[in-house]
Amino acid sequence: MAYFEARDITKSYHRNGRTTCVLESVTLQIERGEFVAVVGFSGCGKTTLVSILAGLSAAEAGSVILDGRPMTEPSPERAVVFQTYALLPWLTAFENIYLAVDQVFTTFDRMQKHEHTDKYLAMVGLSAARDRKPAQLSGGMRQRVALARALAVEPAILLMDEPLSALDALTRAALQQEFARVHQRSGATMVMVTNDVDEAVLLADRIVPLTAGPGATLGPSFHVDIERPRDRRAINHHPAFKEVRKQVLEFLIASSAARRPSRRPPSTTRLSLVPT
């Protein structure tokens, strides 16, 4: 049995008397310590999938299983890093993380909570910025705080909803390396959704494409057999990088073509690519 599993997840939205199926019979299995990237076009249901995996949204059918136990509501065992940083603006970087630590580690005394918080600030390289409030931090630093806050509760699963999509290209590249480093150092089980195929190949052990909607479902898994650590510049010339990138893109494009009602592509279809 897989460590973390979504079984036959189906989700629809009902608006103005109409029903739209967003996800249909989605099944995903993840092993302990694995980094899995779910890639797909914008609007295909990636955020909905993360919300269901985190217990923030209920599926109409299907179940989420963690280590053999059904998950029916949110819990600290599944932490989420959102697209927006979701930091409290009146708290410092340290205080934003401490708030989560204080809620989860109720048996810790005050000194233990402080040490635990400082440990994760250091892990993401923000010890020097511990007393700054979000308005005093760059976008990349805010996302590091959000990552540290999620890791500090020591979740069984770290879920990431396009966590780097709001950043400029240079900051995004730097944080991609940071995410890879943190994964290696912490050994956390991570699930990231993204529309950036190159990002998925750089970071993940396995890529699972989500087909174009409506009624999106998961396609076959593509394993990334590239040794770690992965150098962002060198990886572009790695034969395995080129092959898995090609396979994932071909699948996504084919799934989009199969759902397209005409030869003209829908204006909402977007997939992020970095020229190689």
KEPA-379831 format. One line per 2 residues: number of its first residue (from 0); for each residue x, y, z of C-alpha. Coordinates in nm, 2 decimals. Layout:
<nodes>
NUM	X,Y,Z ~ ...
</nodes>
This chain:
<nodes>
0	0.00,0.00,0.00 ~ 0.12,0.35,-0.09
2	0.21,0.59,0.19 ~ -0.02,0.86,0.06
4	-0.30,0.79,-0.18 ~ -0.60,0.95,-0.35
6	-0.85,0.70,-0.47 ~ -1.10,0.77,-0.74
8	-1.14,1.14,-0.66 ~ -1.43,1.31,-0.84
10	-1.53,1.68,-0.79 ~ -1.79,1.90,-0.96
12	-1.90,2.26,-0.92 ~ -2.26,2.37,-0.94
14	-2.31,2.72,-1.06 ~ -2.61,2.90,-1.21
16	-2.80,2.57,-1.25 ~ -2.51,2.41,-1.44
18	-2.28,2.13,-1.32 ~ -1.92,2.12,-1.43
20	-1.71,1.81,-1.35 ~ -1.36,1.94,-1.26
22	-1.19,1.61,-1.16 ~ -1.30,1.26,-1.26
24	-1.18,0.94,-1.10 ~ -0.84,1.08,-1.01
26	-0.61,0.82,-0.84 ~ -0.26,0.91,-0.72
28	-0.02,0.69,-0.51 ~ 0.29,0.84,-0.34
30	0.56,0.67,-0.15 ~ 0.72,0.79,0.17
32	1.00,1.05,0.09 ~ 0.90,1.09,-0.27
34	0.88,1.42,-0.45 ~ 0.59,1.41,-0.70
36	0.50,1.68,-0.94 ~ 0.15,1.70,-1.10
38	0.16,1.91,-1.41 ~ -0.12,2.05,-1.62
40	-0.27,2.34,-1.81 ~ -0.40,2.64,-1.61
42	-0.76,2.58,-1.52 ~ -0.75,2.20,-1.54
44	-0.82,2.15,-1.16 ~ -0.47,2.14,-1.00
46	-0.56,2.37,-0.71 ~ -0.89,2.18,-0.66
48	-0.68,1.86,-0.63 ~ -0.45,2.01,-0.37
50	-0.74,2.14,-0.17 ~ -0.89,1.79,-0.16
52	-0.56,1.62,-0.07 ~ -0.52,1.88,0.21
54	-0.87,1.82,0.34 ~ -0.97,2.18,0.26
56	-1.23,2.08,0.01 ~ -1.45,1.77,0.01
58	-1.47,1.54,-0.29 ~ -1.81,1.41,-0.41
60	-1.66,1.06,-0.45 ~ -1.34,0.89,-0.36
62	-1.11,0.90,-0.06 ~ -0.77,1.03,0.06
64	-0.56,0.78,0.26 ~ -0.25,0.85,0.46
66	-0.04,0.56,0.60 ~ -0.35,0.34,0.58
68	-0.58,0.59,0.75 ~ -0.87,0.77,0.58
70	-0.83,1.15,0.59 ~ -1.16,1.33,0.63
72	-1.06,1.68,0.75 ~ -0.76,1.91,0.77
74	-0.48,1.81,1.00 ~ -0.11,1.91,1.07
76	-0.01,1.59,0.89 ~ -0.08,1.77,0.56
78	0.07,2.11,0.53 ~ 0.02,2.34,0.23
80	0.24,2.60,0.07 ~ 0.00,2.83,-0.13
82	0.06,3.04,-0.44 ~ 0.02,3.35,-0.23
84	0.23,3.35,0.09 ~ -0.07,3.36,0.33
86	0.14,3.53,0.60 ~ 0.00,3.75,0.88
88	0.12,4.10,0.80 ~ 0.14,4.22,1.16
90	0.37,3.93,1.26 ~ 0.74,3.89,1.19
92	0.89,3.60,1.00 ~ 0.97,3.43,1.33
94	0.62,3.49,1.47 ~ 0.45,3.36,1.15
96	0.63,3.03,1.19 ~ 0.61,3.02,1.57
98	0.23,3.06,1.55 ~ 0.21,2.72,1.37
100	0.46,2.56,1.59 ~ 0.27,2.68,1.90
102	-0.05,2.52,1.77 ~ 0.10,2.18,1.68
104	0.37,2.11,1.94 ~ 0.16,2.16,2.25
106	0.39,1.96,2.47 ~ 0.69,2.18,2.40
108	0.78,2.45,2.65 ~ 0.84,2.80,2.53
110	1.22,2.75,2.48 ~ 1.17,2.44,2.28
112	0.92,2.62,2.05 ~ 1.17,2.90,2.00
114	1.45,2.66,1.91 ~ 1.23,2.47,1.68
116	1.12,2.78,1.50 ~ 1.47,2.91,1.46
118	1.58,2.57,1.32 ~ 1.34,2.60,1.03
120	1.42,2.97,0.97 ~ 1.78,2.87,0.94
122	1.69,2.58,0.71 ~ 1.55,2.83,0.45
124	1.83,3.08,0.51 ~ 1.63,3.35,0.68
126	1.79,3.37,1.03 ~ 1.90,3.72,0.96
128	1.55,3.83,0.87 ~ 1.37,3.67,1.17
130	1.24,4.00,1.30 ~ 1.12,4.15,0.98
132	0.75,4.17,0.89 ~ 0.62,4.05,0.55
134	0.62,4.40,0.41 ~ 0.99,4.42,0.47
136	1.06,4.10,0.28 ~ 1.10,4.03,-0.09
138	0.86,3.80,-0.26 ~ 1.11,3.52,-0.26
140	1.18,3.57,0.12 ~ 0.81,3.56,0.19
142	0.78,3.23,0.01 ~ 1.07,3.10,0.21
144	0.89,3.19,0.53 ~ 0.58,3.01,0.40
146	0.79,2.71,0.33 ~ 0.96,2.72,0.67
148	0.62,2.75,0.84 ~ 0.49,2.44,0.65
150	0.80,2.23,0.72 ~ 0.81,2.34,1.09
152	0.50,2.15,1.18 ~ 0.68,1.84,1.04
154	0.40,1.72,0.83 ~ 0.38,1.37,0.68
156	0.29,1.53,0.35 ~ 0.39,1.87,0.22
158	0.15,1.99,-0.05 ~ 0.25,2.28,-0.28
160	0.01,2.47,-0.50 ~ 0.22,2.64,-0.77
162	0.43,2.79,-0.49 ~ 0.67,2.98,-0.73
164	0.43,3.10,-0.99 ~ 0.40,3.46,-0.85
166	0.78,3.52,-0.86 ~ 1.01,3.67,-1.12
168	1.22,3.43,-1.32 ~ 1.55,3.49,-1.13
170	1.38,3.45,-0.79 ~ 1.19,3.15,-0.91
172	1.51,2.98,-1.03 ~ 1.68,3.05,-0.69
174	1.39,2.90,-0.50 ~ 1.37,2.60,-0.72
176	1.72,2.51,-0.60 ~ 1.61,2.59,-0.24
178	1.32,2.35,-0.26 ~ 1.55,2.08,-0.40
180	1.79,2.14,-0.12 ~ 1.52,2.13,0.15
182	1.38,1.81,0.01 ~ 1.72,1.64,0.02
184	1.79,1.77,0.37 ~ 1.45,1.70,0.53
186	1.35,1.39,0.34 ~ 0.99,1.52,0.34
188	0.73,1.36,0.12 ~ 0.63,1.64,-0.13
190	0.35,1.69,-0.38 ~ 0.38,2.00,-0.60
192	0.13,2.11,-0.87 ~ 0.27,2.33,-1.14
194	0.22,2.43,-1.51 ~ 0.59,2.44,-1.56
196	0.72,2.12,-1.71 ~ 1.08,2.22,-1.68
198	1.04,2.29,-1.31 ~ 0.88,1.95,-1.26
200	1.17,1.77,-1.42 ~ 1.42,1.97,-1.22
202	1.26,1.90,-0.89 ~ 1.06,1.58,-0.90
204	1.13,1.21,-0.87 ~ 0.81,1.14,-1.07
206	0.58,1.35,-1.29 ~ 0.21,1.28,-1.33
208	0.03,1.49,-1.59 ~ -0.33,1.61,-1.53
210	-0.53,1.60,-1.85 ~ -0.71,1.91,-1.99
212	-1.06,1.97,-1.84 ~ -1.34,1.95,-1.79
214	-1.34,1.61,-1.62 ~ -0.96,1.61,-1.58
216	-0.79,1.29,-1.47 ~ -0.43,1.18,-1.42
218	-0.22,1.03,-1.70 ~ 0.07,0.79,-1.67
220	0.36,0.85,-1.44 ~ 0.70,0.96,-1.59
222	1.00,0.88,-1.37 ~ 1.28,1.13,-1.37
224	1.60,0.92,-1.36 ~ 1.85,1.20,-1.31
226	2.09,1.19,-1.03 ~ 2.07,1.45,-0.75
228	2.17,1.72,-0.68 ~ 2.06,1.86,-1.02
230	2.23,2.16,-1.17 ~ 1.98,2.39,-1.34
232	2.21,2.47,-1.62 ~ 2.37,2.13,-1.68
234	2.03,1.95,-1.67 ~ 1.91,2.11,-1.99
236	2.17,1.90,-2.18 ~ 2.10,1.58,-2.00
238	1.94,1.32,-2.23 ~ 1.70,1.20,-1.97
240	1.58,1.56,-1.91 ~ 1.51,1.60,-2.28
242	1.33,1.27,-2.31 ~ 1.10,1.30,-2.01
244	1.02,1.66,-2.10 ~ 0.93,1.55,-2.45
246	0.71,1.27,-2.32 ~ 0.52,1.48,-2.07
248	0.46,1.76,-2.32 ~ 0.34,1.53,-2.59
250	0.09,1.38,-2.35 ~ -0.04,1.72,-2.23
252	-0.07,1.85,-2.58 ~ -0.25,1.54,-2.70
254	-0.49,1.56,-2.40 ~ -0.57,1.92,-2.48
256	-0.63,1.84,-2.85 ~ -0.87,1.56,-2.76
258	-1.08,1.80,-2.55 ~ -1.07,2.09,-2.79
260	-1.40,2.15,-2.97 ~ -1.24,2.33,-3.26
262	-0.90,2.39,-3.41 ~ -0.88,2.72,-3.24
264	-0.71,2.68,-2.89 ~ -0.90,2.81,-2.59
266	-0.78,3.14,-2.46 ~ -0.75,3.01,-2.11
268	-0.51,2.73,-2.20 ~ -0.17,2.80,-2.07
270	0.14,2.59,-2.01 ~ 0.46,2.74,-1.89
272	0.77,2.64,-2.08 ~ 1.14,2.75,-2.06
274	1.33,2.74,-2.38 ~ 1.61,2.49,-2.38
</nodes>
